[in-house]
Amino acid sequence: MDPQVLQHMITSWLMPSFLSAVVAFLIGLVWYHPRVLGGYWLEAREMSTDDLKRGATPFILSFPLWFLTSLFFTFMLIYMNIHNGSEVFLMACLLWVAFAMPPIVMGSLYTGYPFAAVAVDASYQLAGYYALAVVNILMNYLGVI
């Protein structure tokens, strides 16, 4: 592969995807902290911190899933030639409305998952999509991509 093509692919696609996945993942760590929305989320599910399974699996799987989401998001921006900040935010909103929020809500309808917990989960997904947008906008503004 031509080194210039590889460099372009890394800077225009892989780097923004990786960085925005990191930001979305870190937002989740804060979002579900007991002093932020984690306590409310547990209360809505009628659980306590003792009820949570202690393990690394959710953390190990969350980052690759955000990275996959971010790769798709960045691909869509490149494919559709979207660079304007408002259009990037619009894409984040549209993807959330079409692909993130409906499965969360539908799942809750069938499982009886409390709406308050659904609201915390769905709003975290929206915050994650906004993180994808902000990182891409900043990297574009700084001339990295």
Phi, psi and omega in degrees: 000139179298130181303326179290322177294317178298315179299317179296318180296319180293313184284328184267343185232303186289317182295311177296326179294314181295312182296319180289328175295321177298314181297315180298319179296315180295324175301320179298321178298321178284315184306314185266010175295140183305334180270356177254263178247354181298320178295317178296319179298315178296317180298318179297329180269003182055049180233165172238172179298334178291336181283342182287140175285130178272118179182165184266352187306313179300323181287322180294322182274333184296317182296311178300328178291320175294322179296318177298315177300316182293322177299316179295316180300312181295319176302315180298319179297316181292312183299321182268003178055049180260122179229337181293134184305316181293326178289325177295316177296319178299318178298319178299315180297314182296318179294321178296313182297324184274325191238339183259308186291314183303315179296327178295313181292315180298319178300320180291327179296324182274331184262347183079016178301129185301139183300323180299322177289324177299319180298319178295314181295313182293321179290329174295318178299318178297317177299321177296317178295322175296324177298318177301316181295313183298316180298316179296320179296314180296318180293325176292316179298322180280356177081013179287320179242000000 
